């Protein structure tokens, strides 16, 4: 079963690559069908086998020989691996489906933000819709409405409010897309996990930024997008959140 889940994730990962390139350019993610951006040749099904096609053709277009980005197999593998981890955590449940789709959306957001320093509104809307579906599912499963609604609402309010305050005080130092992203994830994960999500985003952001500056990968004048740090912190929160929170409480 895990192999099938990985294959599903890798196939979706191939589509995520298309989304990450076309959405910032305001192009359709459906039409035209997959093709080589260099020679414009329409790709056959065997050119699109996740990971394997890249390896078999040695990272080059089969038709014109242009070198392809390593992003293609990496995103396919990463999305497949994340699907497996979510399946291990949740089993074959609605939670698995929702969090896997959220994860796929976040991968696209991280790639686009890293490349363009922008987070498209359409992807935020997708996250909000998935978060609302998740909250409704919690209500149906538990039969409790108010606590579930309050948890999601206060998660949204806390995340969006704190990041908006940072945006206001820093006069634009925090991107507007980051505010919407953390608010949407706050709606999904709830109040307690939003606190951890924000904390980890600052920790990972600071640590990775220091690394990039120390090794001169980035200079002080270069913009370092914050969206990928939020995405990374989402995975830390979902997979290790309970452990980290319990550890903190026990230390206190």
C-alpha positions as a Markdown table, in Angstrom:
| # | Residue | x | y | z |
|---|---|---|---|---|
| 1 | Unk | 0.0 | 0.0 | 0.0 |
| 2 | Unk | 2.8 | 2.4 | 0.8 |
| 3 | Unk | 4.3 | 1.9 | -2.7 |
| 4 | Unk | 0.9 | 2.8 | -4.2 |
| 5 | Unk | 0.7 | 5.9 | -2.0 |
| 6 | Unk | 4.2 | 6.9 | -3.0 |
| 7 | Unk | 3.4 | 6.5 | -6.7 |
| 8 | Unk | 0.2 | 8.6 | -6.3 |
| 9 | Unk | 2.2 | 11.3 | -4.6 |
| 10 | Unk | 4.9 | 11.3 | -7.2 |
| 11 | Unk | 2.4 | 11.5 | -10.0 |
| 12 | Unk | 0.7 | 14.5 | -8.3 |
| 13 | Unk | 4.2 | 15.9 | -7.8 |
| 14 | Unk | 4.7 | 15.9 | -11.6 |
| 15 | Unk | 1.6 | 18.1 | -11.9 |
| 16 | Unk | 2.9 | 20.3 | -9.1 |
| 17 | Unk | 5.9 | 21.1 | -11.2 |
| 18 | Unk | 3.6 | 22.3 | -14.0 |
| 19 | Unk | 1.6 | 24.5 | -11.5 |
| 20 | Unk | 4.8 | 26.0 | -10.0 |
| 21 | Unk | 5.9 | 27.2 | -13.4 |
| 22 | Unk | 2.6 | 28.2 | -15.0 |
| 23 | Unk | 0.7 | 29.9 | -12.1 |
| 24 | Unk | 3.2 | 32.8 | -11.6 |
| 25 | Unk | 2.9 | 33.5 | -15.4 |
| 26 | Unk | -0.9 | 33.4 | -15.2 |
| 27 | Unk | -1.0 | 30.5 | -17.7 |
| 28 | Unk | -3.5 | 27.6 | -17.7 |
| 29 | Unk | -2.3 | 24.6 | -15.7 |
| 30 | Unk | -4.3 | 22.3 | -18.1 |
| 31 | Unk | -3.8 | 23.7 | -21.6 |
| 32 | Unk | -1.6 | 23.2 | -23.5 |
| 33 | Unk | -0.7 | 19.7 | -22.4 |
| 34 | Unk | 2.8 | 19.0 | -21.1 |
| 35 | Unk | 5.5 | 19.9 | -23.5 |
| 36 | Unk | 9.2 | 20.9 | -23.6 |
| 37 | Unk | 9.5 | 24.6 | -23.0 |
| 38 | Unk | 12.6 | 24.6 | -25.2 |
| 39 | Unk | 11.5 | 22.8 | -28.4 |
| 40 | Unk | 7.7 | 22.9 | -27.7 |
| 41 | Unk | 7.4 | 19.2 | -28.5 |
| 42 | Unk | 4.4 | 17.7 | -26.9 |
| 43 | Unk | 5.5 | 15.0 | -24.4 |
| 44 | Unk | 4.4 | 11.4 | -24.7 |
| 45 | Unk | 3.2 | 9.4 | -21.6 |
| 46 | Unk | 6.5 | 7.6 | -21.3 |
| 47 | Unk | 8.3 | 11.0 | -21.1 |
| 48 | Unk | 6.3 | 11.9 | -18.0 |
| 49 | Unk | 6.9 | 8.9 | -15.8 |
| 50 | Unk | 7.7 | 10.5 | -12.4 |
| 51 | Unk | 11.4 | 10.3 | -11.4 |
| 52 | Unk | 12.2 | 7.4 | -13.8 |
| 53 | Unk | 11.9 | 9.5 | -17.0 |
| 54 | Unk | 14.4 | 12.0 | -15.7 |
| 55 | Unk | 16.8 | 9.3 | -14.8 |
| 56 | Unk | 16.4 | 7.3 | -18.0 |
| 57 | Unk | 16.9 | 10.4 | -20.2 |
| 58 | Unk | 19.8 | 11.6 | -18.0 |
| 59 | Unk | 18.0 | 14.8 | -17.1 |
| 60 | Unk | 17.6 | 16.0 | -20.7 |
| 61 | Unk | 14.7 | 16.4 | -23.1 |
| 62 | Unk | 14.4 | 13.3 | -25.3 |
| 63 | Unk | 13.7 | 15.5 | -28.4 |
| 64 | Unk | 16.1 | 18.5 | -28.3 |
| 65 | Unk | 18.6 | 17.5 | -25.6 |
| 66 | Unk | 18.2 | 20.6 | -23.4 |
| 67 | Unk | 19.1 | 20.0 | -19.8 |
| 68 | Unk | 16.1 | 19.8 | -17.4 |
| 69 | Unk | 15.9 | 21.3 | -14.0 |
| 70 | Unk | 16.6 | 18.9 | -11.0 |
| 71 | Unk | 13.4 | 20.4 | -9.5 |
| 72 | Unk | 11.3 | 17.9 | -11.5 |
| 73 | Unk | 12.4 | 14.7 | -9.9 |
| 74 | Unk | 13.0 | 16.3 | -6.5 |
| 75 | Unk | 9.4 | 17.6 | -6.2 |
| 76 | Unk | 8.1 | 14.3 | -7.5 |
| 77 | Unk | 10.1 | 12.3 | -5.0 |
| 78 | Unk | 9.4 | 14.7 | -2.1 |
| 79 | Unk | 5.7 | 14.8 | -2.7 |
| 80 | Unk | 5.6 | 11.0 | -2.9 |
| 81 | Unk | 7.6 | 10.7 | 0.3 |
| 82 | Unk | 5.3 | 13.2 | 2.1 |
| 83 | Unk | 2.2 | 11.2 | 1.0 |
| 84 | Unk | 3.8 | 8.1 | 2.5 |
| 85 | Unk | 4.5 | 9.9 | 5.8 |
| 86 | Unk | 0.9 | 11.3 | 6.0 |
| 87 | Unk | -0.5 | 7.9 | 5.2 |
| 88 | Unk | 1.6 | 6.4 | 8.0 |
| 89 | Unk | 0.4 | 9.1 | 10.4 |
| 90 | Unk | -3.3 | 9.1 | 9.5 |
| 91 | Unk | -4.0 | 5.9 | 7.6 |
| 92 | Unk | -6.5 | 5.8 | 4.8 |
| 93 | Unk | -8.7 | 8.6 | 6.2 |
| 94 | Unk | -10.1 | 12.0 | 5.2 |
| 95 | Unk | -7.3 | 13.5 | 7.3 |
| 96 | Unk | -4.8 | 11.8 | 5.1 |
| 97 | Unk | -6.5 | 13.2 | 1.9 |
| 98 | Unk | -6.8 | 16.7 | 3.3 |
| 99 | Unk | -3.3 | 17.0 | 4.7 |
| 100 | Unk | -1.8 | 15.5 | 1.6 |
| 101 | Unk | -3.6 | 18.0 | -0.6 |
| 102 | Unk | -2.6 | 20.8 | 1.8 |
| 103 | Unk | 1.0 | 19.6 | 1.6 |
| 104 | Unk | 1.0 | 19.5 | -2.2 |
| 105 | Unk | -0.4 | 23.1 | -2.3 |
| 106 | Unk | 2.3 | 24.2 | 0.2 |
| 107 | Unk | 5.1 | 22.7 | -2.0 |
| 108 | Unk | 3.9 | 24.8 | -4.9 |
| 109 | Unk | 3.7 | 27.9 | -2.7 |
| 110 | Unk | 7.2 | 27.3 | -1.4 |
| 111 | Unk | 8.6 | 26.9 | -4.9 |
| 112 | Unk | 6.8 | 30.0 | -6.3 |
| 113 | Unk | 7.7 | 32.2 | -3.3 |
| 114 | Unk | 11.3 | 31.1 | -3.5 |
| 115 | Unk | 11.6 | 31.9 | -7.1 |
| 116 | Unk | 9.4 | 35.1 | -7.3 |
| 117 | Unk | 8.9 | 36.3 | -3.7 |
| 118 | Unk | 5.1 | 36.1 | -4.3 |
| 119 | Unk | 2.4 | 33.8 | -3.0 |
| 120 | Unk | -0.5 | 33.6 | -5.5 |
| 121 | Unk | -3.9 | 34.3 | -4.0 |
| 122 | Unk | -5.5 | 31.3 | -5.7 |
| 123 | Unk | -3.3 | 28.9 | -3.7 |
| 124 | Unk | -4.3 | 30.6 | -0.5 |
| 125 | Unk | -7.9 | 30.1 | -1.5 |
| 126 | Unk | -7.2 | 26.4 | -2.0 |
| 127 | Unk | -5.7 | 26.2 | 1.5 |
| 128 | Unk | -8.7 | 28.0 | 3.0 |
| 129 | Unk | -11.2 | 25.7 | 1.3 |
| 130 | Unk | -9.3 | 22.6 | 2.5 |
| 131 | Unk | -9.1 | 24.0 | 6.0 |
| 132 | Unk | -12.9 | 24.6 | 6.1 |
| 133 | Unk | -13.5 | 21.1 | 4.9 |
| 134 | Unk | -11.3 | 19.8 | 7.6 |
| 135 | Unk | -13.1 | 21.8 | 10.3 |
| 136 | Unk | -16.4 | 20.6 | 9.0 |
| 137 | Unk | -15.1 | 17.0 | 9.1 |
| 138 | Unk | -14.0 | 17.5 | 12.7 |
| 139 | Unk | -17.5 | 18.8 | 13.6 |
| 140 | Unk | -19.2 | 15.8 | 11.9 |
| 141 | Unk | -16.9 | 13.3 | 13.6 |
| 142 | Unk | -17.1 | 14.8 | 17.1 |
| 143 | Unk | -20.5 | 16.3 | 17.1 |
| 144 | Unk | -19.2 | 19.4 | 18.7 |
| 145 | Unk | -19.5 | 22.7 | 16.8 |
| 146 | Unk | -18.4 | 25.7 | 18.9 |
| 147 | Unk | -15.0 | 24.5 | 20.2 |
| 148 | Unk | -14.0 | 23.3 | 16.7 |
| 149 | Unk | -15.0 | 26.6 | 15.1 |
| 150 | Unk | -13.4 | 28.7 | 17.8 |
| 151 | Unk | -10.1 | 26.7 | 17.6 |
| 152 | Unk | -9.9 | 27.3 | 13.9 |
| 153 | Unk | -11.0 | 30.9 | 14.1 |
| 154 | Unk | -8.6 | 31.9 | 16.8 |
| 155 | Unk | -5.8 | 30.0 | 15.0 |
| 156 | Unk | -6.5 | 32.2 | 11.9 |
| 157 | Unk | -6.8 | 35.3 | 14.0 |
| 158 | Unk | -3.6 | 34.7 | 15.9 |
| 159 | Unk | -1.5 | 33.8 | 12.9 |
| 160 | Unk | -2.8 | 36.5 | 10.7 |
| 161 | Unk | -2.9 | 39.1 | 13.4 |
| 162 | Unk | 0.7 | 38.6 | 14.6 |
| 163 | Unk | 2.1 | 38.6 | 11.1 |
| 164 | Unk | 0.1 | 41.6 | 10.1 |
| 165 | Unk | 1.5 | 43.4 | 13.2 |
| 166 | Unk | 5.0 | 42.5 | 12.1 |
| 167 | Unk | 4.1 | 43.7 | 8.5 |
| 168 | Unk | 2.9 | 47.0 | 9.9 |
| 169 | Unk | 5.7 | 47.6 | 12.3 |
| 170 | Unk | 8.4 | 46.6 | 9.8 |
| 171 | Unk | 6.7 | 48.7 | 7.1 |
| 172 | Unk | 6.5 | 45.8 | 4.6 |
| 173 | Unk | 9.3 | 43.7 | 6.0 |
| 174 | Unk | 6.8 | 40.8 | 6.1 |
| 175 | Unk | 5.1 | 40.0 | 2.8 |
| 176 | Unk | 1.3 | 40.2 | 2.5 |
| 177 | Unk | 1.3 | 36.7 | 1.1 |
| 178 | Unk | 2.9 | 35.4 | 4.3 |
| 179 | Unk | 0.1 | 37.0 | 6.4 |
| 180 | Unk | -2.5 | 35.2 | 4.3 |
| 181 | Unk | -0.5 | 31.9 | 4.4 |
| 182 | Unk | -0.1 | 31.8 | 8.2 |
| 183 | Unk | -3.8 | 32.8 | 8.6 |
| 184 | Unk | -4.9 | 29.9 | 6.4 |
| 185 | Unk | -2.7 | 27.4 | 8.1 |
| 186 | Unk | -3.9 | 28.7 | 11.5 |
| 187 | Unk | -7.5 | 27.9 | 10.4 |
| 188 | Unk | -6.4 | 24.4 | 9.6 |
| 189 | Unk | -4.2 | 23.5 | 12.6 |
| 190 | Unk | -5.9 | 25.5 | 15.3 |
| 191 | Unk | -4.8 | 27.9 | 18.1 |
| 192 | Unk | -2.2 | 25.7 | 20.0 |
| 193 | Unk | -0.5 | 24.5 | 16.9 |
| 194 | Unk | -0.5 | 28.0 | 15.3 |
| 195 | Unk | 1.7 | 29.2 | 18.2 |
| 196 | Unk | 4.2 | 26.4 | 17.5 |
| 197 | Unk | 4.0 | 27.0 | 13.8 |
| 198 | Unk | 4.8 | 30.7 | 14.2 |
| 199 | Unk | 7.6 | 30.0 | 16.6 |
| 200 | Unk | 9.2 | 27.4 | 14.4 |
| 201 | Unk | 8.9 | 29.6 | 11.3 |
| 202 | Unk | 11.0 | 32.3 | 13.1 |
| 203 | Unk | 13.5 | 29.7 | 14.3 |
| 204 | Unk | 14.0 | 28.0 | 11.0 |
| 205 | Unk | 13.9 | 31.3 | 9.2 |
| 206 | Unk | 16.7 | 32.7 | 11.4 |
| 207 | Unk | 18.8 | 29.5 | 11.3 |
| 208 | Unk | 18.6 | 29.1 | 7.5 |
| 209 | Unk | 19.1 | 32.8 | 6.8 |
| 210 | Unk | 22.3 | 32.8 | 9.0 |
| 211 | Unk | 23.5 | 29.7 | 7.1 |
| 212 | Unk | 22.8 | 31.4 | 3.7 |
| 213 | Unk | 24.6 | 34.6 | 4.7 |
| 214 | Unk | 27.5 | 32.8 | 6.4 |
| 215 | Unk | 28.3 | 30.7 | 3.3 |
| 216 | Unk | 27.6 | 33.7 | 1.0 |
| 217 | Unk | 24.8 | 32.0 | -0.8 |
| 218 | Unk | 22.8 | 35.1 | -0.1 |
| 219 | Unk | 24.0 | 38.6 | 0.7 |
| 220 | Unk | 22.4 | 41.1 | 3.1 |
| 221 | Unk | 20.9 | 42.9 | 0.2 |
| 222 | Unk | 19.1 | 39.8 | -1.2 |
| 223 | Unk | 15.5 | 39.2 | -0.4 |
| 224 | Unk | 14.9 | 35.9 | 1.4 |
| 225 | Unk | 11.3 | 34.8 | 1.1 |
| 226 | Unk | 9.6 | 33.7 | 4.3 |
| 227 | Unk | 7.0 | 31.5 | 2.8 |
| 228 | Unk | 9.3 | 28.4 | 2.5 |
| 229 | Unk | 10.1 | 28.7 | 6.3 |
| 230 | Unk | 6.4 | 28.7 | 7.1 |
| 231 | Unk | 5.9 | 25.6 | 4.9 |
| 232 | Unk | 8.8 | 23.8 | 6.6 |
| 233 | Unk | 7.4 | 24.7 | 10.0 |
| 234 | Unk | 4.0 | 23.3 | 9.0 |
| 235 | Unk | 5.6 | 19.9 | 8.5 |
| 236 | Unk | 7.5 | 20.2 | 11.8 |
| 237 | Unk | 4.2 | 21.1 | 13.6 |
| 238 | Unk | 2.1 | 18.4 | 12.0 |
| 239 | Unk | 4.7 | 15.6 | 12.5 |
| 240 | Unk | 6.3 | 16.6 | 15.8 |
| 241 | Unk | 3.9 | 19.2 | 17.2 |
| 242 | Unk | 2.5 | 17.0 | 20.0 |
| 243 | Unk | 6.0 | 15.9 | 21.1 |
| 244 | Unk | 7.4 | 19.4 | 21.1 |
| 245 | Unk | 4.5 | 20.9 | 23.0 |
| 246 | Unk | 4.5 | 18.1 | 25.6 |
| 247 | Unk | 8.2 | 18.5 | 26.0 |
| 248 | Unk | 7.9 | 22.2 | 26.6 |
| 249 | Unk | 5.0 | 21.7 | 29.1 |
| 250 | Unk | 7.0 | 19.1 | 31.0 |
| 251 | Unk | 10.0 | 21.4 | 31.2 |
| 252 | Unk | 7.8 | 24.2 | 32.6 |
